[in-house]
Structures are given as structure tokens and as C-alpha cells.
């Protein structure tokens, strides 16, 4: 029972004093961080499954080059997906301009890394390119679906009080 001298819980105070909350964080920021942590966790689990399943299937259908193709594809997928989520986590609660600049900078960095990796892999025979493409495609589509699920099931308020 709540009396005037013993106030009950308030959503703003409890959200701001959550163990993972930054000082001065409001309920929306805490909820956004929870959604992004869920997306990152699910993406890392997806990458683990890609390594195990993609590596196993690649090894069965193409031998060692299939295994290497799956490992390289999973590594590229992990880098791309985790970088996006990380950049969003770094800018939660920032101004829209700062967030957009950070996300676009991360996107440019990802494209540069992709070009360098593809240039290094050009002409290499140690991996099966089609296994790499399949694993990378499954990782990209799977990550997008997992991100959607995390956002859709997240409890982020539409309006801040």
C-alpha cells in the first residue's frame, strides 16, 4: 500500500535507475537499448548457427573450400550486422544529425572493408565462392528478420511524456 510518506514506484525513476541505465537516462532510452541488445544477441546467435551449419554443409558439399567459404561469409555477415547495431547503440539518445552521421560513417567503413576483402579474395582458390554467397545471403536476410522481430517485440514508447 502506498501512503504519502512512502511513494510507490515511478516508471521514470525505476527506468533511470535500472542497472544498465546511464545517468539521466529516461524510459525510452532504456527501452531502445534493450531492443538493440536483443537484436545484437540474436544476430550473434545467428552467426554462430551460420558457422556451424554453413560450415558443416559447406564441408559436405564442397570439401575444405566449402568450409572456408562458409567461415568467410559468416565473418562478413557478422561484421556487417554487428556494426550496424553497434552504431545504433552508440547513438541512442543523441540528436538525429549525430545518429545519422555515425550510422553513415559506419556504412562507409563497411563498404570500404567489403571492397578490401573482395579484392583480397579475388582469384583465391581456398574457398568456394558460391558457399560464401549463400551463407552471406542467409546471414543478411536472417539478420534483417531478427532485427525486425526485436523492434516489433520491443516495448519502446511512441511518445515521451
C-alpha positions as CSV (number, residue, x, y, z in Angstrom):
1,X,0.0,0.0,0.0
2,X,1.3,3.4,-0.9
3,X,0.9,6.3,1.5
4,X,2.0,9.9,1.0
5,X,5.2,9.4,3.0
6,X,6.1,6.1,1.2
7,X,5.8,6.8,-2.5
8,X,5.3,3.9,-4.9
9,X,7.4,3.1,-7.9
10,X,7.5,5.7,-10.7
11,X,8.3,4.5,-14.2
12,X,10.8,7.3,-14.9
13,X,12.7,6.8,-11.6
14,X,12.8,3.0,-12.0
15,X,13.9,3.1,-15.6
16,X,16.6,5.6,-14.9
17,X,17.9,3.6,-12.0
18,X,18.0,0.3,-13.9
19,X,21.4,-1.5,-13.7
20,X,22.2,-0.8,-17.3
21,X,20.9,2.7,-17.5
22,X,23.2,5.7,-17.9
23,X,22.8,8.6,-15.5
24,X,19.9,10.7,-16.5
25,X,18.5,8.0,-18.9
26,X,14.8,8.1,-19.5
27,X,12.5,5.1,-20.0
28,X,12.6,5.5,-23.8
29,X,16.4,5.3,-24.0
30,X,16.5,2.3,-21.7
31,X,13.8,0.6,-23.8
32,X,15.7,1.4,-27.0
33,X,18.9,-0.1,-25.6
34,X,17.1,-3.2,-24.6
35,X,15.8,-3.6,-28.2
36,X,19.3,-3.2,-29.6
37,X,20.8,-5.6,-27.1
38,X,18.2,-8.2,-28.1
39,X,19.0,-7.6,-31.8
40,X,22.7,-7.9,-31.2
41,X,22.3,-11.1,-29.1
42,X,20.1,-12.7,-31.7
43,X,22.4,-11.7,-34.6
44,X,25.4,-13.2,-32.8
45,X,23.4,-16.4,-32.3
46,X,22.6,-16.4,-36.0
47,X,26.3,-16.0,-36.9
48,X,27.1,-18.9,-34.6
49,X,24.5,-21.0,-36.4
50,X,25.9,-19.9,-39.7
51,X,29.4,-21.0,-38.7
52,X,28.2,-24.4,-37.5
53,X,25.5,-25.2,-40.1
54,X,27.0,-23.3,-43.0
55,X,30.5,-24.7,-42.3
56,X,29.2,-28.3,-42.0
57,X,27.1,-28.1,-45.1
58,X,29.8,-26.4,-47.0
59,X,32.3,-29.0,-45.9
60,X,29.9,-31.8,-47.1
61,X,29.2,-30.3,-50.5
62,X,32.5,-28.7,-51.4
63,X,35.1,-30.0,-49.0
64,X,37.5,-27.7,-47.3
65,X,36.9,-24.8,-49.8
66,X,33.2,-25.0,-48.8
67,X,34.1,-24.7,-45.1
68,X,36.3,-21.7,-45.8
69,X,33.6,-20.1,-47.9
70,X,31.1,-20.5,-45.1
71,X,33.6,-19.1,-42.5
72,X,34.4,-16.1,-44.6
73,X,30.7,-15.5,-45.4
74,X,29.8,-15.7,-41.7
75,X,32.6,-13.4,-40.8
76,X,31.5,-10.8,-43.3
77,X,27.9,-11.1,-42.2
78,X,28.9,-10.7,-38.5
79,X,30.9,-7.6,-39.3
80,X,28.1,-6.0,-41.3
81,X,25.3,-6.8,-38.9
82,X,27.1,-6.1,-35.7
83,X,28.5,-2.8,-36.9
84,X,25.0,-1.5,-37.7
85,X,23.6,-2.5,-34.3
86,X,26.7,-1.2,-32.5
87,X,26.5,2.2,-34.3
88,X,22.8,2.5,-33.2
89,X,23.7,1.5,-29.6
90,X,26.4,4.2,-29.5
91,X,23.9,7.0,-30.6
92,X,20.8,6.1,-28.6
93,X,19.5,9.4,-27.1
94,X,21.7,11.5,-29.5
95,X,20.4,14.1,-31.9
96,X,19.1,12.8,-35.2
97,X,22.0,14.5,-37.0
98,X,24.7,12.9,-34.8
99,X,23.0,9.5,-35.2
100,X,22.7,9.8,-39.0
101,X,26.4,10.9,-39.3
102,X,27.5,8.0,-37.1
103,X,25.4,5.4,-39.0
104,X,26.5,6.7,-42.4
105,X,30.2,6.7,-41.3
106,X,29.8,3.1,-40.2
107,X,28.2,2.3,-43.6
108,X,31.1,3.9,-45.5
109,X,33.5,1.9,-43.3
110,X,31.6,-1.3,-44.0
111,X,31.7,-0.7,-47.8
112,X,35.5,0.0,-47.7
113,X,36.1,-3.2,-45.7
114,X,33.9,-5.2,-48.1
115,X,35.9,-3.8,-51.1
116,X,39.2,-4.7,-49.5
117,X,38.0,-8.2,-48.5
118,X,36.7,-8.9,-52.0
119,X,39.9,-7.5,-53.6
120,X,42.0,-9.8,-51.3
121,X,39.7,-12.8,-52.2
122,X,39.8,-12.2,-55.9
123,X,41.5,-15.1,-57.6
124,X,41.9,-17.1,-54.4
125,X,41.1,-20.8,-54.6
126,X,41.0,-21.8,-51.0
127,X,37.2,-21.1,-50.7
128,X,34.1,-21.9,-52.6
129,X,32.6,-18.5,-53.7
130,X,29.0,-19.9,-54.0
131,X,29.1,-21.1,-50.4
132,X,30.3,-17.7,-49.3
133,X,27.4,-16.0,-51.2
134,X,24.8,-18.4,-49.8
135,X,26.0,-18.0,-46.2
136,X,26.3,-14.2,-46.6
137,X,22.8,-14.0,-48.1
138,X,21.3,-16.2,-45.3
139,X,23.1,-14.0,-42.8
140,X,21.8,-10.7,-44.3
141,X,18.2,-11.9,-44.6
142,X,18.2,-13.6,-41.2
143,X,19.7,-10.6,-39.5
144,X,17.1,-8.3,-41.1
145,X,14.3,-10.6,-39.8
146,X,15.8,-10.8,-36.3
147,X,16.2,-7.0,-36.2
148,X,12.5,-6.7,-37.2
149,X,11.5,-9.2,-34.5
150,X,13.5,-7.3,-31.9
151,X,11.9,-3.9,-32.8
152,X,8.4,-5.4,-33.2
153,X,8.5,-7.1,-29.8
154,X,10.3,-4.2,-28.0
155,X,8.4,-2.1,-25.6
156,X,9.5,1.4,-26.8
157,X,7.1,4.2,-26.1
158,X,5.8,6.1,-29.1
159,X,5.5,9.3,-27.2
160,X,7.7,10.5,-24.4
161,X,5.8,12.0,-21.5
